[in-house]
């Protein structure tokens, strides 16, 4: 991403709710290049995040790693994240290149 996002340093599942609480970045359900895709374990604490690398007609290519991991890999998922990470809830995308107050509703 080129720089560390202004999000919590806690577990990945906290990124979504933390961003909403502090209003750092715009967010939504549509993928955008460079956005952070977020999942949690239905608890807003533990979860997973990935970076949107490519957007296709019906799918999204993401890059991801794991806590303590030493490499990144790519995967493909549906745009709504419903077919990825079984047992985790897809929350949406954080648009780290767009500040919250610039978001249009």
Buried (B, 14 or more C-beta within 10 A) or exposed (E): EEEEBEBBEEBBBBBBBBBBEEEBBBBBEEBBEBBBBBBBBEEBEBBBBBBBBEBEEEBBBBBBBEEEEEEEEEEBBEBBBEEBBEEBBBBBBBBBBBEBEEEEE
